[in-house]
Amino acid sequence: MPQTDPETHFGFRQVPLADKQALVDDVFHSVARRYDLMNDLMSGGLHRAWKNDLVVAVNPPKTDRDFHLLDVAGGTGDIAFRVIESGGAGTRATILDINGDMLTVGRERAEKRGLDHAVTFTESNAEALPFPDKSFDAYTIAFGIRNVPRIDAALAEAFRVLRPGGHFLCLEFSSVDVPGLEKIYDLYSFNVIPAVGRAVTGDAEAYRYLVESIRKFPKPEAFSGMIRRAGFGRVSYRKMTGGVVALHSGWRL
């Protein structure tokens, strides 16, 4: 009898682990061209400030020294473009996403911004990166790790492809820690966001999933433990906006 994967949560629903990736793909196929607009509407524009903090943490060199970023689940290019523009002439980025529609949007934007010389696009899976060991100086993933079916596998791959001294950075939604804010946040998340998703993209279910997936993601301490088990040192995290998001950091020492 063939071996089957254990069940995992897809949002608040239980689905076979092997099916989760297909369901996630469906979500992002449906929203690719409105993804950044929805980020603005969902966060009140705060996602821009959060991403700026991520770019500051990447800290690409301002010189012509070679610096290669791998941005995973970054199909539209939002993080990679910021890093390239923040760095010097030697800064390059590889954007990896499992969703071809998101990558199409990213390629179009790179060309319009005149950055296509500094960025490459790869359609592949975070759990099995198609790159040699010790290939990158930094690895970023923003609001994407919670959608990976096997997070441990993705973290192990992140460690593998980073050079010694390489920096792992993950920006992800977290657990609200301000008294009274959690109820307001839940009310907004489960009622307003799906309604806005329906109005803007015609797909409320995709955004209901995105909200549910946030609640199922490990708490910051637990996720930090997963990062350490993948081999990273100097692991830390910083909560922002009352715990709505957290910026996780680890180094390949």
Contacts in CASP RR format, 6 or more apart in sequence:
PFRMAT RR
TARGET T0000
AUTHOR 0000-0000-0000
METHOD contacts of the structure
MODEL  1
MPQTDPETHFGFRQVPLADKQALVDDVFHSVARRYDLMNDLMSGGLHRAW
KNDLVVAVNPPKTDRDFHLLDVAGGTGDIAFRVIESGGAGTRATILDING
DMLTVGRERAEKRGLDHAVTFTESNAEALPFPDKSFDAYTIAFGIRNVPR
IDAALAEAFRVLRPGGHFLCLEFSSVDVPGLEKIYDLYSFNVIPAVGRAV
TGDAEAYRYLVESIRKFPKPEAFSGMIRRAGFGRVSYRKMTGGVVALHSG
WRL
4 16 0 8 1.000
4 18 0 8 1.000
5 16 0 8 1.000
5 17 0 8 1.000
5 18 0 8 1.000
6 17 0 8 1.000
7 14 0 8 1.000
7 15 0 8 1.000
7 16 0 8 1.000
7 17 0 8 1.000
8 14 0 8 1.000
8 15 0 8 1.000
8 16 0 8 1.000
8 17 0 8 1.000
8 20 0 8 1.000
8 149 0 8 1.000
9 15 0 8 1.000
9 216 0 8 1.000
10 19 0 8 1.000
10 20 0 8 1.000
10 23 0 8 1.000
10 209 0 8 1.000
10 212 0 8 1.000
10 213 0 8 1.000
11 209 0 8 1.000
11 212 0 8 1.000
11 213 0 8 1.000
11 215 0 8 1.000
11 216 0 8 1.000
12 212 0 8 1.000
12 215 0 8 1.000
12 216 0 8 1.000
13 212 0 8 1.000
15 23 0 8 1.000
17 149 0 8 1.000
17 150 0 8 1.000
18 149 0 8 1.000
20 149 0 8 1.000
21 98 0 8 1.000
21 125 0 8 1.000
21 149 0 8 1.000
23 209 0 8 1.000
24 147 0 8 1.000
24 149 0 8 1.000
25 98 0 8 1.000
25 99 0 8 1.000
26 206 0 8 1.000
27 147 0 8 1.000
27 206 0 8 1.000
27 209 0 8 1.000
27 210 0 8 1.000
28 35 0 8 1.000
28 99 0 8 1.000
28 101 0 8 1.000
28 102 0 8 1.000
28 206 0 8 1.000
29 99 0 8 1.000
29 101 0 8 1.000
30 201 0 8 1.000
30 203 0 8 1.000
30 206 0 8 1.000
31 38 0 8 1.000
31 197 0 8 1.000
31 201 0 8 1.000
31 203 0 8 1.000
31 206 0 8 1.000
31 207 0 8 1.000
32 76 0 8 1.000
32 99 0 8 1.000
32 100 0 8 1.000
32 101 0 8 1.000
32 102 0 8 1.000
32 104 0 8 1.000
32 105 0 8 1.000
33 101 0 8 1.000
33 105 0 8 1.000
34 200 0 8 1.000
34 201 0 8 1.000
35 76 0 8 1.000
35 102 0 8 1.000
35 105 0 8 1.000
36 76 0 8 1.000
36 78 0 8 1.000
37 200 0 8 1.000
38 196 0 8 1.000
38 197 0 8 1.000
38 200 0 8 1.000
38 201 0 8 1.000
38 207 0 8 1.000
39 45 0 8 1.000
39 47 0 8 1.000
40 47 0 8 1.000
40 48 0 8 1.000
41 196 0 8 1.000
41 197 0 8 1.000
41 200 0 8 1.000
42 193 0 8 1.000
42 196 0 8 1.000
42 207 0 8 1.000
43 50 0 8 1.000
46 241 0 8 1.000
46 244 0 8 1.000
47 143 0 8 1.000
50 142 0 8 1.000
50 171 0 8 1.000
50 240 0 8 1.000
50 241 0 8 1.000
50 245 0 8 1.000
50 247 0 8 1.000
51 78 0 8 1.000
51 79 0 8 1.000
51 82 0 8 1.000
51 142 0 8 1.000
51 171 0 8 1.000
52 82 0 8 1.000
53 171 0 8 1.000
53 240 0 8 1.000
53 247 0 8 1.000
54 79 0 8 1.000
54 140 0 8 1.000
54 142 0 8 1.000
54 169 0 8 1.000
54 171 0 8 1.000
54 247 0 8 1.000
55 79 0 8 1.000
55 82 0 8 1.000
55 83 0 8 1.000
55 86 0 8 1.000
57 167 0 8 1.000
57 169 0 8 1.000
57 247 0 8 1.000
57 249 0 8 1.000
58 69 0 8 1.000
58 83 0 8 1.000
58 86 0 8 1.000
58 138 0 8 1.000
58 140 0 8 1.000
58 167 0 8 1.000
58 169 0 8 1.000
60 67 0 8 1.000
60 69 0 8 1.000
60 83 0 8 1.000
60 84 0 8 1.000
60 86 0 8 1.000
60 87 0 8 1.000
60 88 0 8 1.000
60 91 0 8 1.000
60 138 0 8 1.000
61 67 0 8 1.000
61 87 0 8 1.000
61 88 0 8 1.000
61 90 0 8 1.000
61 91 0 8 1.000
62 87 0 8 1.000
62 88 0 8 1.000
63 88 0 8 1.000
63 89 0 8 1.000
63 90 0 8 1.000
64 88 0 8 1.000
64 89 0 8 1.000
64 90 0 8 1.000
65 90 0 8 1.000
66 90 0 8 1.000
66 92 0 8 1.000
67 87 0 8 1.000
67 88 0 8 1.000
67 90 0 8 1.000
67 91 0 8 1.000
67 92 0 8 1.000
67 137 0 8 1.000
67 138 0 8 1.000
68 92 0 8 1.000
68 93 0 8 1.000
68 94 0 8 1.000
68 135 0 8 1.000
68 136 0 8 1.000
68 137 0 8 1.000
68 138 0 8 1.000
69 80 0 8 1.000
69 83 0 8 1.000
69 84 0 8 1.000
69 91 0 8 1.000
69 92 0 8 1.000
69 93 0 8 1.000
69 94 0 8 1.000
69 136 0 8 1.000
69 137 0 8 1.000
69 138 0 8 1.000
69 139 0 8 1.000
69 140 0 8 1.000
70 93 0 8 1.000
70 94 0 8 1.000
70 96 0 8 1.000
70 129 0 8 1.000
70 131 0 8 1.000
70 135 0 8 1.000
70 136 0 8 1.000
70 138 0 8 1.000
70 139 0 8 1.000
70 140 0 8 1.000
70 161 0 8 1.000
71 77 0 8 1.000
71 79 0 8 1.000
71 80 0 8 1.000
71 83 0 8 1.000
71 93 0 8 1.000
71 94 0 8 1.000
71 95 0 8 1.000
71 96 0 8 1.000
71 139 0 8 1.000
71 140 0 8 1.000
71 141 0 8 1.000
71 142 0 8 1.000
72 96 0 8 1.000
72 97 0 8 1.000
72 126 0 8 1.000
72 129 0 8 1.000
72 139 0 8 1.000
72 140 0 8 1.000
72 141 0 8 1.000
72 144 0 8 1.000
72 154 0 8 1.000
72 158 0 8 1.000
73 96 0 8 1.000
73 97 0 8 1.000
73 98 0 8 1.000
73 126 0 8 1.000
73 141 0 8 1.000
73 142 0 8 1.000
73 143 0 8 1.000
73 144 0 8 1.000
73 145 0 8 1.000
73 147 0 8 1.000
73 148 0 8 1.000
74 80 0 8 1.000
74 95 0 8 1.000
74 96 0 8 1.000
74 97 0 8 1.000
74 102 0 8 1.000
74 141 0 8 1.000
74 142 0 8 1.000
74 144 0 8 1.000
75 95 0 8 1.000
75 96 0 8 1.000
75 97 0 8 1.000
75 99 0 8 1.000
75 102 0 8 1.000
75 103 0 8 1.000
75 105 0 8 1.000
75 106 0 8 1.000
75 121 0 8 1.000
76 102 0 8 1.000
76 105 0 8 1.000
76 106 0 8 1.000
76 109 0 8 1.000
77 95 0 8 1.000
77 106 0 8 1.000
77 109 0 8 1.000
77 110 0 8 1.000
77 119 0 8 1.000
78 142 0 8 1.000
79 140 0 8 1.000
79 142 0 8 1.000
80 93 0 8 1.000
80 94 0 8 1.000
80 95 0 8 1.000
80 119 0 8 1.000
80 140 0 8 1.000
81 93 0 8 1.000
81 109 0 8 1.000
81 110 0 8 1.000
81 113 0 8 1.000
81 115 0 8 1.000
81 119 0 8 1.000
83 91 0 8 1.000
83 93 0 8 1.000
83 138 0 8 1.000
83 140 0 8 1.000
84 91 0 8 1.000
84 92 0 8 1.000
84 93 0 8 1.000
84 115 0 8 1.000
84 118 0 8 1.000
84 119 0 8 1.000
85 115 0 8 1.000
91 118 0 8 1.000
92 118 0 8 1.000
92 119 0 8 1.000
92 120 0 8 1.000
93 118 0 8 1.000
93 119 0 8 1.000
93 120 0 8 1.000
94 119 0 8 1.000
94 120 0 8 1.000
94 121 0 8 1.000
94 122 0 8 1.000
94 131 0 8 1.000
94 136 0 8 1.000
95 103 0 8 1.000
95 106 0 8 1.000
95 119 0 8 1.000
95 120 0 8 1.000
95 121 0 8 1.000
95 122 0 8 1.000
96 121 0 8 1.000
96 122 0 8 1.000
96 123 0 8 1.000
96 124 0 8 1.000
96 126 0 8 1.000
96 129 0 8 1.000
97 103 0 8 1.000
97 121 0 8 1.000
97 122 0 8 1.000
97 123 0 8 1.000
98 123 0 8 1.000
98 124 0 8 1.000
98 125 0 8 1.000
98 126 0 8 1.000
99 123 0 8 1.000
100 123 0 8 1.000
103 121 0 8 1.000
103 123 0 8 1.000
106 121 0 8 1.000
107 116 0 8 1.000
107 121 0 8 1.000
110 116 0 8 1.000
110 119 0 8 1.000
110 121 0 8 1.000
122 130 0 8 1.000
124 130 0 8 1.000
126 141 0 8 1.000
126 145 0 8 1.000
126 148 0 8 1.000
126 154 0 8 1.000
126 157 0 8 1.000
127 148 0 8 1.000
127 149 0 8 1.000
127 150 0 8 1.000
127 153 0 8 1.000
127 154 0 8 1.000
127 157 0 8 1.000
128 153 0 8 1.000
128 157 0 8 1.000
129 157 0 8 1.000
129 160 0 8 1.000
129 161 0 8 1.000
131 161 0 8 1.000
132 161 0 8 1.000
133 160 0 8 1.000
133 161 0 8 1.000
134 160 0 8 1.000
134 161 0 8 1.000
134 162 0 8 1.000
134 163 0 8 1.000
134 164 0 8 1.000
135 161 0 8 1.000
135 163 0 8 1.000
136 161 0 8 1.000
136 162 0 8 1.000
136 163 0 8 1.000
136 166 0 8 1.000
137 162 0 8 1.000
137 163 0 8 1.000
137 166 0 8 1.000
137 167 0 8 1.000
138 162 0 8 1.000
138 166 0 8 1.000
138 167 0 8 1.000
138 168 0 8 1.000
138 169 0 8 1.000
139 158 0 8 1.000
139 161 0 8 1.000
139 162 0 8 1.000
139 166 0 8 1.000
139 167 0 8 1.000
139 168 0 8 1.000
139 169 0 8 1.000
140 169 0 8 1.000
140 170 0 8 1.000
140 171 0 8 1.000
141 154 0 8 1.000
141 158 0 8 1.000
141 169 0 8 1.000
141 170 0 8 1.000
141 171 0 8 1.000
141 172 0 8 1.000
142 170 0 8 1.000
142 171 0 8 1.000
142 172 0 8 1.000
143 171 0 8 1.000
143 172 0 8 1.000
143 173 0 8 1.000
144 172 0 8 1.000
145 151 0 8 1.000
145 154 0 8 1.000
145 170 0 8 1.000
145 172 0 8 1.000
145 217 0 8 1.000
146 172 0 8 1.000
146 173 0 8 1.000
146 213 0 8 1.000
146 214 0 8 1.000
146 216 0 8 1.000
146 217 0 8 1.000
147 213 0 8 1.000
148 154 0 8 1.000
151 226 0 8 1.000
152 226 0 8 1.000
152 229 0 8 1.000
152 230 0 8 1.000
155 226 0 8 1.000
155 227 0 8 1.000
155 229 0 8 1.000
155 230 0 8 1.000
155 232 0 8 1.000
156 230 0 8 1.000
158 168 0 8 1.000
158 230 0 8 1.000
159 168 0 8 1.000
159 230 0 8 1.000
159 231 0 8 1.000
159 232 0 8 1.000
159 252 0 8 1.000
162 168 0 8 1.000
162 252 0 8 1.000
163 252 0 8 1.000
164 252 0 8 1.000
164 253 0 8 1.000
165 251 0 8 1.000
165 252 0 8 1.000
165 253 0 8 1.000
166 251 0 8 1.000
166 252 0 8 1.000
167 249 0 8 1.000
167 250 0 8 1.000
167 251 0 8 1.000
167 252 0 8 1.000
168 227 0 8 1.000
168 232 0 8 1.000
168 248 0 8 1.000
168 249 0 8 1.000
168 250 0 8 1.000
168 251 0 8 1.000
168 252 0 8 1.000
169 247 0 8 1.000
169 248 0 8 1.000
169 249 0 8 1.000
169 250 0 8 1.000
170 223 0 8 1.000
170 227 0 8 1.000
170 247 0 8 1.000
170 248 0 8 1.000
170 249 0 8 1.000
171 245 0 8 1.000
171 246 0 8 1.000
171 247 0 8 1.000
171 248 0 8 1.000
172 217 0 8 1.000
172 223 0 8 1.000
172 245 0 8 1.000
172 246 0 8 1.000
172 248 0 8 1.000
173 214 0 8 1.000
173 217 0 8 1.000
173 244 0 8 1.000
173 245 0 8 1.000
173 246 0 8 1.000
174 217 0 8 1.000
174 219 0 8 1.000
174 220 0 8 1.000
174 239 0 8 1.000
174 243 0 8 1.000
174 244 0 8 1.000
174 245 0 8 1.000
174 246 0 8 1.000
175 219 0 8 1.000
175 220 0 8 1.000
175 243 0 8 1.000
176 182 0 8 1.000
176 185 0 8 1.000
176 242 0 8 1.000
176 243 0 8 1.000
176 244 0 8 1.000
177 239 0 8 1.000
177 242 0 8 1.000
177 243 0 8 1.000
178 242 0 8 1.000
178 243 0 8 1.000
181 242 0 8 1.000
185 244 0 8 1.000
189 211 0 8 1.000
189 214 0 8 1.000
190 208 0 8 1.000
190 211 0 8 1.000
193 207 0 8 1.000
193 208 0 8 1.000
193 210 0 8 1.000
193 211 0 8 1.000
194 204 0 8 1.000
194 205 0 8 1.000
194 207 0 8 1.000
194 208 0 8 1.000
194 211 0 8 1.000
195 204 0 8 1.000
196 207 0 8 1.000
197 203 0 8 1.000
197 204 0 8 1.000
197 206 0 8 1.000
197 207 0 8 1.000
198 204 0 8 1.000
198 207 0 8 1.000
201 207 0 8 1.000
217 223 0 8 1.000
218 226 0 8 1.000
220 237 0 8 1.000
220 239 0 8 1.000
220 246 0 8 1.000
220 248 0 8 1.000
223 237 0 8 1.000
223 248 0 8 1.000
224 235 0 8 1.000
224 236 0 8 1.000
224 237 0 8 1.000
224 248 0 8 1.000
225 235 0 8 1.000
227 235 0 8 1.000
227 248 0 8 1.000
227 250 0 8 1.000
228 235 0 8 1.000
231 252 0 8 1.000
232 250 0 8 1.000
232 251 0 8 1.000
232 252 0 8 1.000
232 253 0 8 1.000
233 250 0 8 1.000
233 251 0 8 1.000
233 252 0 8 1.000
233 253 0 8 1.000
234 249 0 8 1.000
234 250 0 8 1.000
234 251 0 8 1.000
234 253 0 8 1.000
235 248 0 8 1.000
235 249 0 8 1.000
235 250 0 8 1.000
236 248 0 8 1.000
236 249 0 8 1.000
236 250 0 8 1.000
237 246 0 8 1.000
237 247 0 8 1.000
237 248 0 8 1.000
237 249 0 8 1.000
238 246 0 8 1.000
238 247 0 8 1.000
238 249 0 8 1.000
239 245 0 8 1.000
239 246 0 8 1.000
240 246 0 8 1.000
240 247 0 8 1.000
END
